[in-house]
Amino acid sequence: MEMVNLKLYLENRCIIAENERLRERASALRRENLALLQDLSKTPAVPEAGAGAGAA
């Protein structure tokens, strides 16, 4: 029984460590996404093809 508990404990520790790594990665991706959205909002809009003054 103690071996089973030890095995489950070690597996749980690995899962917790992986979870922490994934949280950090998700946080970094969110920061990157917010920065890219901010950059995108600073760029002027590009008119669609055919929507210019000469399209009549």
Secondary structure, DSSP 8 states (H G I E B T S, - for coil): -HHHHHHHHHHHHHHHHHHHHHHHHHHHHHHHHHHHHHHHHHS-----TT-STT--
